[in-house]
Amino acid sequence: YWAVDWHYRDATFHNEWQSYRTKKDATLQLTVAHEYEEKGSYTFVVKVIEILGNDTTKALTVDVG
């Protein structure tokens, strides 16, 4: 599965959105959108977890203006 923390604050990942596969539904949502209500610079983190439990994360910054 993969998950997103839209308001990352440096130390702890907060799972605010996720998409995962199940035995009954093997589809996986591959895109997601989020709208920030105020202007500013935001850091969000994407975490991907594979079937064996290994994971990787990527922090990205977006400027909303």
Sequence and secondary structure as in RCSB ss.txt:
>XXXX:A:sequence
YWAVDWHYRDATFHNEWQSYRTKKDATLQLTVAHEYEEKGSYTFVVKVIEILGNDTTKALTVDVG
>XXXX:A:secstr
 EEEETT  SS     EEE   SS            SS EEEEEEEEEE TTS EEEEEEEEEE 
